[in-house]
Amino acid sequence: MDRSVVGGCLLFVGVFLLIALLATPAKEGFVFNLAMSLLVSGPPILLGSWLIRNFLKAKRETKAALEATQEKEVLLLAERKGGMLTVSQVVAETSLDATHAEVVLQQLAAHGCATIRTSDSGLQVVYEFFDMLPKDQPEQVRILPDRLKE
C-alpha cells in the first residue's frame, strides 16, 4: 500500500481518537483527560504526518530527477544535431511527447541554454544552442518576437 494512503489513514485515526477522547467527560479531570488523549492519539498523528511528508518529499525529488534526465537527453540530442533543434526532432528522437518536449525546450531557453528562433521560411520554431553550434555556422534564423517566447 502507498505510504501516503497509510499516512492519511493514521492521521485520520489519530485525529478521530483525539476528538473522541477530548469529547468524553473527564472523570479524573481535564488535564488528565488531555494528557491521555495526546498519549493515545499523538503517535498515529505524528507517524501519519511523517509518512505523508516523506512521500511528498520523495515525489518532489523524483520529479526533479526526471526533469534533469529529460533536459540532459535534449542537450545530448542538440549536441548530435549541431546545436539546432525543433520540437518534432525532440519528439522523434527522445522519450518525450510533444507537450513535454516543448516544455523542456522552453525551460532550457529560459535558463539561457538556448535561443528561440524561427527558420528562414518562418514556419518552424528552432531552438538554437549556441554552445553546440559549429563555429562556421552562418546566421540562418531570425529572433522571434518576445510575445512568442512565453
C-alpha positions as CSV (number, residue, x, y, z in Angstrom):
1,M,0.0,0.0,0.0
2,D,1.1,3.5,-0.7
3,R,2.8,5.4,2.1
4,S,0.6,8.4,1.6
5,V,-2.6,6.3,2.0
6,V,-1.2,4.6,5.2
7,G,-0.2,8.1,6.5
8,G,-3.6,9.5,5.7
9,C,-5.3,6.7,7.5
10,L,-3.1,7.0,10.5
11,L,-3.6,10.8,10.6
12,F,-7.4,10.3,10.3
13,V,-7.4,7.7,13.1
14,G,-5.3,9.9,15.3
15,V,-7.4,13.0,14.9
16,F,-10.6,10.9,15.4
17,L,-9.2,9.5,18.6
18,L,-8.1,12.9,19.8
19,I,-11.6,14.4,19.2
20,A,-13.3,11.3,20.7
21,L,-11.2,11.4,23.8
22,L,-11.5,15.1,24.3
23,A,-15.2,14.9,23.9
24,T,-15.7,12.4,26.7
25,P,-16.5,13.7,30.1
26,A,-13.4,14.0,32.3
27,K,-13.7,11.8,35.4
28,E,-10.2,12.4,36.6
29,G,-10.0,16.0,35.5
30,F,-9.4,17.9,32.3
31,V,-5.6,17.8,32.5
32,F,-5.5,14.0,32.9
33,N,-8.0,13.6,30.0
34,L,-5.9,15.9,27.8
35,A,-2.7,14.0,28.6
36,M,-4.3,10.6,27.9
37,S,-5.8,12.0,24.7
38,L,-2.4,13.2,23.5
39,L,-0.7,9.9,24.5
40,V,-3.2,7.8,22.6
41,S,-3.7,10.0,19.6
42,G,-0.2,11.5,19.3
43,P,1.7,8.5,17.8
44,P,-0.8,7.9,14.9
45,I,-0.9,11.6,14.2
46,L,2.9,12.0,14.2
47,L,3.5,8.8,12.3
48,G,0.9,9.6,9.7
49,S,2.2,13.2,9.2
50,W,5.8,11.8,8.9
51,L,4.7,9.3,6.3
52,I,2.8,11.9,4.2
53,R,5.7,14.4,4.5
54,N,8.3,11.8,3.3
55,F,6.0,10.6,0.5
56,L,5.7,14.2,-0.8
57,K,9.4,14.8,-0.4
58,A,10.2,11.7,-2.4
59,K,7.7,12.6,-5.1
60,R,9.3,16.1,-5.5
61,E,12.8,14.5,-5.7
62,T,11.7,12.0,-8.3
63,K,10.1,14.8,-10.4
64,A,13.3,16.9,-10.2
65,A,15.4,13.9,-11.2
66,L,13.1,13.1,-14.1
67,E,13.3,16.8,-15.3
68,A,17.1,16.7,-15.1
69,T,17.2,13.5,-17.1
70,Q,14.9,14.9,-19.7
71,E,17.0,18.1,-20.0
72,K,20.1,16.0,-20.4
73,E,18.5,13.9,-23.1
74,V,17.6,17.1,-25.0
75,L,21.0,18.6,-24.6
76,L,22.7,15.4,-25.9
77,L,20.4,15.5,-28.9
78,A,21.2,19.1,-29.5
79,E,24.9,18.3,-29.5
80,R,24.3,15.4,-32.0
81,K,22.2,17.7,-34.3
82,G,24.7,20.5,-34.4
83,G,23.1,22.8,-31.9
84,M,19.7,23.4,-33.6
85,L,16.5,21.5,-32.6
86,T,12.8,21.6,-33.3
87,V,10.1,20.1,-31.1
88,S,9.4,17.5,-33.7
89,Q,13.1,16.4,-33.7
90,V,13.0,16.1,-29.9
91,V,9.8,14.0,-30.0
92,A,11.1,11.8,-32.8
93,E,14.5,11.0,-31.1
94,T,13.7,11.1,-27.4
95,S,11.2,9.6,-25.0
96,L,9.3,12.9,-24.7
97,D,5.9,13.6,-26.1
98,A,5.2,16.9,-27.9
99,T,4.0,18.8,-24.8
100,H,6.9,17.7,-22.6
101,A,9.4,18.3,-25.4
102,E,8.2,21.9,-25.8
103,V,8.2,22.5,-22.0
104,V,11.8,21.2,-21.7
105,L,13.0,23.3,-24.6
106,Q,11.3,26.4,-23.2
107,Q,12.9,25.8,-19.8
108,L,16.3,25.4,-21.4
109,A,15.7,28.7,-23.3
110,A,14.5,30.4,-20.1
111,H,17.8,29.3,-18.4
112,G,19.8,30.8,-21.2
113,C,20.9,27.5,-22.7
114,A,19.1,28.1,-26.0
115,T,17.6,30.9,-28.0
116,I,14.1,30.6,-29.6
117,R,14.1,31.5,-33.3
118,T,12.2,30.8,-36.5
119,S,13.5,29.2,-39.6
120,D,14.1,31.2,-42.8
121,S,10.7,30.2,-44.0
122,G,9.1,31.3,-40.8
123,L,7.2,28.0,-40.5
124,Q,9.3,26.3,-37.8
125,V,10.3,27.2,-34.3
126,V,14.0,26.4,-33.9
127,Y,15.8,26.2,-30.5
128,E,19.4,27.2,-31.1
129,F,22.0,26.0,-28.6
130,F,24.9,28.4,-29.2
131,D,27.5,26.4,-27.2
132,M,26.9,23.5,-29.6
133,L,26.7,25.3,-32.9
134,P,29.6,24.8,-35.4
135,K,31.9,27.8,-35.3
136,D,31.5,28.5,-39.0
137,Q,27.6,28.3,-38.9
138,P,26.1,31.2,-40.7
139,E,23.1,33.1,-39.2
140,Q,20.2,31.2,-40.8
141,V,17.3,32.2,-38.5
142,R,15.8,35.4,-37.0
143,I,14.7,36.1,-33.5
144,L,11.1,35.5,-32.6
145,P,9.0,38.4,-31.1
146,D,9.1,38.4,-27.3
147,R,5.4,37.5,-27.1
148,L,6.0,34.1,-28.6
149,K,8.8,33.2,-26.1
150,E,6.3,32.9,-23.3
